[in-house]
Amino acid sequence: MDIFQKCYDFTKADEVKAKGVYPYFRPIEDNEGPVVKIEGKEVIMAGSNNYLGLTAHPKVKEAAKRAIEQYGTGCSGSRYLTGTIDLHNQLEEKLANFLGYESCLLFSTGYQTALGIVATICNKGDYVICDKEDHASIMNAALTAKGAFVEFVRYKHNNMEDLERVLSQIPENAGKFIVSDGVFSVNGEIVELPKMLDLAEKYGARVLIDDAHATGVIGKGGRGTASHFDLTKRTHLTMGTFSKTFASLGGFVAGPERVINYIKHHSPALIFSASPTPASVAATLAALEILETTPELVTKLKRNSDKMRKGFSEAGFNIETGISAIVPVIIGDVEKSFYLWKALYDGGVFVNAFIPPGVPPNMSMMRTSYMATHEDIHLDKILDIFNKIGKEIGII
């Protein structure tokens, strides 16, 4: 059996391309925040995770340029050996202070962060317990740990009763590590953290929350899920990414100094990977400073997202409710979703089409997401085009 045969048999993407409605891998030619240029035309970006709109901020861009001038374009080694520069240490200290934890550790990507934590903390006989709708990075981290004879179990999405059922069936003397998104990346829902922490304490488990879509979005001054519930002191570990709110690339984990120190000295994902580049770290530092000194950006982001939830709902669209910057518009049918995406794109709006297996069957959606830098002129146009096309194809 030729292991490449499945590659030649895969034609679904080609079929969608032939219909002219393929929504993926569209190259962006110019990006200034709420409006981008794709294929030579300007479109309103309503699908980015650039939540505070900082990728185009002059201070962020200038910080990246200065870092390249001083440190060059890369660190040419892992953090463990020759790849640490003073900017790494500065960012770790400032981010730990901002989030309210003792210590922090950087990774080169957000995806790598989950792998670097879970597969390091969990050993043979331990249990990784995940929400069924956790991000793929968490799931793959758990599967990697499973290869080292760690047990991997899942519970129903955001269902704390089912989480307790799972916990109650795990041997009392086994290590237990609950890992969940803070804000779930597809539907924007927030984890039931207070009940989760109660269960963790009852069953002797530890908790890791992924704040990739929460930092800069919810919590006091954008400090994330634990801050949103005023539970930072009870939340054992928080991880996140720099590729969204922080307008850069990389990831982090924050928590007790002894735990962070252990991960730092035992995580293959850290020890055997090149460290975050000077430009990406400097950009993140600048973005963090802007977040700390301009908390009104978080308020503006919430205002924009709430406006869109209200607008879609009043127009008759089926949406997921919430308070995050993610506002999914449920379509259901896959083919209709592709055609809606193309009509929106032709009308000057870019959103993300999510279809199975990325979402459950009959839950295909337009995943829209918003920025603090969107103005009413942008948001009103998005609603107008959605309404017009939604009526034309019978969604509303």
N, C-alpha and C positions, 0 to 999 in steps of 0.2 A: 504493500500500500504506500503510495507516494504521499508524504505528509504535506506536499504543496497542493494536492488535488482540491482541497477545500478552498484554496485561494482562487483557483480557476473556476470553481463552481459558484463562487459568490458573485452574483450579478444584480442584486437588489439595488445597489447604489447607481449602477449604470441605467437601470430601468427608470429610476426617479429622475436622473439627469436627462434622459431622453424625452421625458415629459416637460422639461424646462422648469421644474419646481424644486430642484435640489437646494436645500438651505444651508449646507455645511461647507466649511473651508473657504469661505468668501474672503479674499485678501483685502484688508483695510489699507488704503493708500495714504491717508492723512487722518490724524486723530487729534482733535482738539476738545474732546469731552462729549457734550451732548449731541454734537453734530460731527459725523465722520464722512470721509469720502471712500466709496466702494465702487469699483468699476467705472470710475470717472464721474460719479454723481454723488451729491450730498444727500445723506439720509440722517434722520434723527435716530440716535442710538438708544434703544430701549431694551437692550439685552446684555449690557455690560455689567460686570461686578465692580466697576470703578466707582464705588458708592459715594465717595466724597468728591469725585471729579478731580483728583489730585494728579493724575498722570500728566496733565498738561499744565500744572501749576509751575510758575517761573522758579520758585524757591526749590522745588523738588528737582527740576531739570538742572538748575545751576549746581545743586549739591552733587549730583551725579557727575557732572563735567569736572568739578573741582577734584573729586575723588580719583578720577582717571588721571588727571594731571599729576597728582601726588603719588598714587599707588600703582598706576598702570591699569590694564584691563582685566587682570585676573590675579589670583593668589598662588596659583601653581602648586597647590598642595592641600592636604586635609587640615582641618582645625587641629588635629592631634599632633601634627608635625610642623610644617612650615607655613601652613595656610591661615594662621591667625594674625590679624592686624588689630590695631587699637580700636578701630571703628566697630569691630565685632563685639568687643568687650563693652564699649560705650552703649551700643544698642541693647545688649542683654541687660545691663544695669538699668537703663532708662525705661525699658519696656516692663521689667519686673516691678519697678516703682509705680509705673502708670497703672498696671493691672492689680496691684496690691498683693504681690507674692514675694517670697524671699529671694527667688532666683529665677533665671531664665537661660535657655540654651537655644542657639540658632541652628537651623538646618538649611540645606541648599534649596529645597523645594517644599511646598506644603504637603505634597503627596508622600515625599520621603519622610516627613516628620512623623506621620502616623506609623509608618513601618519602623522607624527608629525607636519609637517609644514602646509600642505593643510587644514587638518581638524581643525587646530587651528586658522589659519588666516581667514578662510572663515566662515561666520555666515549665519543665515537664510536670504534668499533673495539675497545673493551674488552669483556671477557666477564664476565657474571654467572652464577655456577654454583650451582645450588640443589638441595637434596634434594627429591625428588618429594613429600614429605609436610611440607614447610615450611608455616608459617602463611600464610594468605591475604594478610596484609599484606606479607609478603616477596615472594610471587608477584606481587602487583600492583605492588610497587615495581620488580621486575625488568621487568615488562611496560611500565611507564612509561618506564624507562630504554631499553627496546628501541625505543620511539617516537623516541628521540634517536639511533638507529642503534647502540645497544649490543647486542651479541650475548647471547642468553639461552639457556642450556643447562641440562638437569637430569640428575641421576644417580639410580640406584635407591636406594630408601630405606635410609639408614644403611649403604650398601654401599661400603666404601672401595676395593674392587677396581674397581668401576664408576666411582667418582670418578677414580681414576687413569687409567682408559681415556679418560674425557672430557678430563682435563687433558693427556694425551699427544697428543691430536688438535688442541689449540689452538696456533696459531702461537707460537713461543717469544718473540717480541718484543711480543705482545699483553698488555695489562693483564688480570689475572685476579683476580676477587673471589668467594671462596667464602662463601656465606651459608647458615647452618643454624640451626634451633632447637637450643637446648641440651638442654632437656627438651621433647620433642614434645608438643604440646598435646592431641592426641587420645588417644594410647596411653600417654603417660608415659615412653616410652623415652628413654634418654640417648644423645646423639651420641657417636660414636667419635672423640673429640677428639684423643687422642694420635696416632693414625694420620693423621687429617686434617691436623694441623699438620706432621707429617713430610712428607706429600705437598705441602703448601703450600710448604715450604722447598725441596723437590726441584724443583718446577716454577715457582718464583718468583711464587707467588700470595699474596694477603692474605686473612685470615679475619675474618668478623663472626659472632658467636654471639648469638642471641636468647635471653636468659635470663628471658623473661616468666614462665615456670613453674618457674624454677630459683632465682631470688633469694629468699632466706628459706626455701628448701626443702632444697637440697643444698649441699655445700661447707662449709668451715670457718666455723662460725657463720652459715651461710646465705649465704655469699658467691658461690654459684653454680657453674656448670659448670667454668669454668677453675680455680677453687679446689678443686673436687672432685677434679680430676686433678693438682692442684699444678702447673698450667701457666699461671698468670696472666701471668707475664713473657713467655711465648711467644704468648699469644693477643692478636691485634692490636687488635680492637675487641669490646666487649660492649655490647649494647643491652638494654633492658628496659622494663617498664611500672610505673606506680604503682597500677594498678587491681586488683592482686591482693594480694601480701604487704603492700604499703605502704598499703592501705586508702584509696586516693584516686583521682586521675585524672591522667594525663600519662605521659610517657615520657622515656628518657634514652639517651645513648650515652656510653661511657667508653673512653678510649684515650690515645695519645700526644698531648701538648699541641699539636704542630704540626698534626696531623690534625684534632683537635677545633676548633682555631682556623680551619682552612680551611672545615670544614662550617659553622661559625658565621657566616662571611662570604659563603658561596656557596649555601646551601640555601634554595630558594624556599619549601619547606614550613615553615621557621622564619621567614624574613624577612617572608612575607606572611600569617602567621597570628597571631591574638591570643595573647598569652603565657598560661601556666598561671595560674589564678586564685590570689589570696592564700590563700584557705581550703584549696585543694587542695595547695599547696606547704607550708603550715604543717602540715597533717595528715601529709604525707609525712615532713617533718622529725621530727615526734613519733614516727611509726612506726619510722623509722630508729633513733632513739635507743633505743626499746624493743627493737628487734632487737639492737642492739649490747650493751645492758646485760642482756638476758634471753635468752641463747643457749639456755637450757633449753627455750624454746618450740619451737625447731627440733628438738630431741631428742624432745619430746612429739609433734610432728607426725609424725616418722618412726615412732615407736612406734604411733601410731594407724593410719597407713597400712599398716604391716606386719601389724598385727592383722587388718585387713580383708582383705588379700591372703590370709592364712592361713585366715581364716574362710570366704571364698568358695570357695577351692580345696578345703578339706576337705568342704564341702557338695556339691561336684561341679560347680560352675559353671566355665565356660571363661573364664579371665581372662588378661590380659596381665601378665606378671611385670615387676618393676622395683623401684626404690627411691624413686620420687617420690611426691607426694601424690595422683597420679591413678591410679585403679584401675578400668580398663574391664572390664565384664562383657559378654562377647560373646554375643549372642543369634542373630544371623544373619538371620532372617526379619524383614522390615519390619513387617508387620501384627502379628506376635506381639510385636515390640518396643513398638509403640504400646499394645497391651493390657496388657503388663507394666508399662509406665510408669504407665498409669491406675490399675492395681490397687495399685501401690506408693504412688501419690499418695493414693488413697482410704484406704490403710492408715496414712498419716501420715509418708511419706518422700518427699522431693523429690530426684530425680536428673535427669540430662540424657539425653534420647533422641537418639542420633546415628544418622542413616540416610544412605544414598547420596543425593547425591554427596559428602557430607561425609566418608564413609568408603567403602572399596571395596565392590563388590557382595558380598552374603552376609556382610558384616561389621557389620551393624547392632548397636548396643550400648547398654547403659546405662553412660554415662560417669559414674562416681562419683568424688568428690574430697573430701578431708578437711581438717580444721582442727585446730590445736593445742588449740582450746577444746572439741572434742568430748570427752565423757567416756564411760566404758564403758557407762553406761546408754543413751546415744545409739547407740553402735556396736553393742551387743548387740541393740537393737531393730531396727536396720537389717538385721542378719544374720537375725534371726528372721522378719521380714516377707519378705525375699528368699527364704528357704528355703520358707516356707509357700506363697507364690504360685508360686515356681519349680516346686514339685511339682504344684500344681493345674493348671498349663498345660503340663506335660510338658517343661520345660526341664532339670530334674534329676530 
